[in-house]
Amino acid sequence: MRDLLFIGGYGGCIVSVCRDTTTGRLTPAGDVARTENPSFLAAHPRLPIVYAAGEIQEGEITVWNADLRPKQRVSSGGAEPCHVNVVDDMLVTTNYGSGTVAVHQLSQYGRIGALKTLLTGHTRPHQSTVDGDDLLVTDLGQDLIYRYGPGETVAALGGPRHLIRMDDYAYVLGENDASLTIFEVPSWTVMRKVATSKAGGRVYPSDLVAADGRLYVGNRGPDTIAVFTLDGTYETEVPSGGTWPRHLCLDICPEGEFLHVSNQHSNTVATFRSTLDGLEQVAELSTPSPACVILAPWTSR
């Protein structure tokens, strides 16, 4: 069973944690890696390897074994990388500061090899994901979603930060206008656009995940997690368990469905259990300036 998770952020370290599959509670596993601003992490899908985006001016990608022993350090291909993603035998890095997207070849052992492609012309790329044969890149600065691959197209939005693809739809967070937009694909026709929060005040949506017919959206500013149905209907909204919820990690166990929320400014990861009424906070872990929590599918403790 999967029960080893990794936390990265702006506290100068990556930490490994174990989770109780019954309660969702996270506890330190004992391994810590020291590195500068590992603000986003990605696990290799098969090998016991973790990749970290070092969000610094001279951007870097660090590679770690499962026990967080250093394995490799390379340039990210730009400045201030904020997202990494393993796609087949490639590592895709979005360099927010320099407006570039770097695609590195990965060896059969998970090591980062040659720079295969450097995509330029972006302003504030924030995330990459895969849609069939296409690579999608959200560009917050240009209000665009770039599609690279067969049938390359560009879809306009209101400050796209993160997106997820499910069935015949794409769900996109607009950071500039605090919106959730639902697209029908492959036509990329807008089906619905709604506000990500009803809490009032300035809202900076950060991340979204989906499971069992629900969407969960993190809202910085009001510091809430909003719950929507997959058609964009607002259900409820709960406090995020801290300040500045930057990243959401969905953790589905046989005993329940949990959501780990990285509250960057309060130095906490709050854990929620999904209920019929929405979300119920069940645990909290203190950790320095968390910005990302990921599951590792290849190991357990």
C-alpha positions in Angstrom: 0.0 0.0 0.0 1.2 3.5 -0.7 1.9 5.4 2.5 5.1 7.4 1.9 4.6 11.1 1.0 7.0 13.9 0.4 6.7 17.6 1.3 8.6 20.4 -0.4 8.4 24.2 -0.1 10.2 27.4 0.8 11.7 26.2 4.1 14.9 24.9 2.6 14.2 21.2 2.8 12.2 18.2 1.5 10.8 15.9 4.2 9.4 12.4 4.0 6.2 11.6 5.9 4.2 8.5 6.5 0.4 8.5 6.7 -2.1 6.4 8.7 -4.4 5.0 6.1 -7.3 5.0 8.6 -7.0 8.5 10.1 -5.1 10.2 7.3 -2.7 11.6 9.9 0.9 12.4 8.7 4.0 11.7 10.8 7.7 12.4 9.9 9.4 9.4 8.4 12.8 10.7 9.5 14.4 11.6 6.1 15.2 15.2 5.3 17.0 16.7 2.3 18.5 20.2 2.5 18.1 22.2 -0.7 17.0 25.8 -1.6 13.3 26.4 -2.3 12.1 23.0 -3.5 8.7 24.5 -4.2 7.3 21.6 -6.3 8.0 17.9 -6.4 7.3 15.0 -8.7 7.8 11.3 -8.2 9.0 9.0 -10.9 6.0 6.6 -11.7 8.1 3.5 -11.3 11.5 4.2 -9.8 12.2 5.3 -6.2 13.1 8.8 -7.3 11.9 12.3 -6.4 12.5 15.4 -8.6 12.4 18.9 -7.0 12.1 22.3 -8.7 14.6 24.7 -7.0 12.7 28.0 -7.3 15.7 30.3 -7.4 17.1 32.8 -9.9 19.5 30.2 -11.4 16.9 27.6 -11.5 17.8 24.0 -10.8 16.3 20.5 -10.6 17.5 18.2 -7.9 17.1 14.5 -7.9 16.7 12.4 -4.8 16.5 8.7 -3.9 13.6 7.4 -1.8 15.5 8.0 1.5 16.3 11.6 0.2 20.0 10.9 -0.5 21.1 13.3 -3.3 21.4 11.7 -6.7 21.8 14.6 -9.3 21.6 18.4 -9.7 21.1 20.1 -13.1 20.0 23.4 -14.5 16.2 23.8 -14.9 16.7 25.6 -18.2 15.6 29.0 -16.8 14.8 31.0 -13.8 12.5 30.3 -10.8 11.0 26.9 -11.8 7.7 26.4 -10.1 6.5 23.0 -11.5 8.0 19.7 -12.6 6.2 16.8 -14.3 7.3 13.3 -15.4 5.8 12.6 -18.8 6.8 9.1 -20.2 10.6 9.2 -20.4 10.8 13.0 -20.1 10.9 15.6 -17.3 9.0 18.8 -18.1 9.9 21.9 -16.1 8.0 25.3 -16.1 10.4 28.2 -15.4 8.1 30.9 -14.1 10.7 33.6 -13.9 12.3 33.3 -17.4 9.1 32.2 -19.3 10.6 29.0 -20.6 9.5 25.3 -20.5 12.3 22.8 -20.5 11.9 19.2 -21.6 14.7 16.9 -20.4 15.3 13.3 -21.5 15.2 10.8 -18.6 17.4 7.6 -18.7 16.0 4.2 -17.9 17.4 4.7 -14.4 15.6 8.1 -13.9 18.6 10.3 -14.3 18.1 13.6 -16.1 19.9 13.6 -19.5 20.2 16.1 -22.3 17.9 19.1 -22.8 15.6 17.8 -25.5 13.5 21.0 -26.1 13.3 24.5 -24.6 10.0 26.1 -25.3 10.2 29.9 -25.3 7.9 32.8 -25.7 5.9 32.4 -22.5 5.5 35.1 -19.9 4.5 33.3 -16.7 4.2 29.5 -17.3 2.9 27.8 -14.2 2.0 24.2 -14.9 2.3 21.5 -17.5 0.0 18.5 -18.0 -0.8 15.9 -20.7 -3.8 15.8 -22.9 -3.5 12.7 -25.1 -0.6 13.4 -27.4 -0.5 17.1 -26.5 1.4 18.9 -23.8 -0.7 21.6 -22.1 1.1 24.6 -20.5 -0.8 27.2 -18.5 0.6 30.7 -19.0 -0.7 33.0 -16.2 1.0 36.1 -17.7 -0.5 35.8 -21.2 -4.0 34.5 -20.2 -3.4 31.5 -22.5 -3.2 27.7 -22.5 -0.6 26.5 -24.9 -1.1 23.1 -26.6 2.1 21.5 -28.0 1.7 18.5 -30.2 -0.6 17.4 -33.1 -3.2 20.0 -33.7 -1.4 22.7 -31.7 -3.8 25.4 -30.5 -4.1 28.2 -28.0 -7.1 28.8 -25.7 -7.6 32.2 -24.1 -8.5 32.5 -20.3 -8.3 34.8 -17.4 -4.9 34.1 -15.8 -4.7 30.3 -16.0 -2.7 28.8 -13.2 -3.5 25.1 -12.9 -5.7 22.7 -14.9 -6.9 19.1 -14.8 -8.3 16.9 -17.5 -11.2 14.5 -16.8 -13.2 12.6 -19.4 -14.5 15.1 -22.0 -13.7 18.2 -19.9 -10.9 20.5 -18.7 -11.1 22.4 -15.4 -9.0 25.5 -15.3 -8.2 27.9 -12.4 -7.9 31.6 -13.3 -5.7 33.3 -10.8 -6.3 36.8 -12.1 -10.1 36.7 -11.9 -10.5 34.0 -9.2 -12.5 31.8 -11.6 -13.1 28.1 -12.3 -13.7 27.5 -16.0 -15.0 24.3 -17.4 -14.2 23.5 -21.0 -15.5 20.8 -23.3 -12.7 19.2 -25.2 -11.4 18.6 -27.8 -13.3 21.8 -29.0 -12.2 23.8 -25.9 -15.7 25.3 -25.8 -16.4 27.1 -22.5 -19.3 25.3 -20.8 -19.4 27.3 -17.5 -17.4 29.8 -15.5 -17.9 30.4 -11.8 -16.1 32.1 -8.9 -13.8 29.9 -6.9 -15.0 31.4 -3.5 -17.9 33.0 -1.9 -15.9 34.2 1.1 -15.5 37.7 -0.2 -12.4 39.9 -0.4 -9.4 39.3 -2.7 -9.1 35.7 -3.7 -6.0 34.0 -5.3 -7.0 30.5 -6.3 -4.0 28.1 -6.1 -4.8 24.5 -7.0 -7.5 22.0 -7.8 -8.0 18.3 -7.6 -11.0 16.0 -8.3 -12.4 12.6 -7.2 -15.7 10.9 -6.7 -17.7 13.5 -8.5 -16.3 16.5 -6.7 -13.8 19.3 -7.3 -11.7 20.8 -4.5 -10.2 24.3 -5.0 -7.7 26.0 -2.8 -8.3 29.8 -2.2 -5.5 31.9 -0.9 -6.7 35.2 0.7 -9.8 33.9 2.4 -7.8 30.7 3.1 -10.5 28.2 2.3 -11.1 25.0 0.4 -14.2 25.2 -1.9 -16.1 22.1 -2.9 -17.8 21.9 -6.3 -19.6 19.2 -8.3 -18.1 18.3 -11.6 -20.6 20.6 -13.5 -19.3 23.6 -11.5 -22.1 23.8 -8.9 -20.8 25.3 -5.6 -21.5 22.9 -2.6 -19.6 24.3 0.4 -16.5 26.1 1.6 -14.4 25.3 4.7 -11.3 27.0 6.3 -8.1 25.5 4.9 -6.7 24.8 8.4 -4.0 27.4 8.0 -2.8 30.4 6.0 -2.2 30.6 2.2 -3.2 27.1 0.9 -0.9 26.7 -2.0 -1.3 23.0 -3.0 -3.8 20.2 -2.6 -2.9 16.5 -2.5 -5.7 14.0 -2.9 -5.0 10.8 -1.0 -7.5 7.9 -1.6 -7.2 5.0 0.8 -9.4 2.0 1.3 -10.6 3.4 4.6 -11.4 6.9 3.2 -10.6 9.8 1.0 -8.2 12.4 2.4 -7.0 15.9 1.2 -3.7 17.2 2.4 -3.5 21.0 2.2 -0.1 22.8 2.1 -0.6 26.0 4.1 2.5 27.9 3.1 2.4 30.9 5.5 1.3 29.1 8.6 3.9 26.3 8.3 1.3 23.5 8.4 -0.1 20.7 6.3 -3.8 20.2 7.2 -5.4 16.9 6.5 -9.2 16.7 5.7 -11.5 13.7 5.3 -14.1 13.8 2.6 -17.6 13.5 4.0 -21.1 13.6 2.6 -21.3 17.2 3.7 -17.9 18.3 2.3 -14.7 18.2 4.2 -13.8 17.6 7.9 -10.3 18.5 9.2 -8.8 15.5 11.0 -5.1 16.2 11.5 -2.3 18.8 11.2 1.4 18.5 10.7 3.9 21.3 11.4 6.6 21.8 8.6 8.5 24.8 7.3 6.7 26.8 4.6 5.1 23.9 2.7 4.2 24.4 -0.9 3.6 20.9 -2.2 2.8 17.4 -1.0 3.1 14.4 -3.3 2.3 10.7 -3.0 5.0 8.2 -3.9 3.5 5.2 -5.7 6.5 3.0 -5.5 7.2 2.5 -1.8 5.7 2.0 1.6 6.8 1.9 5.2 
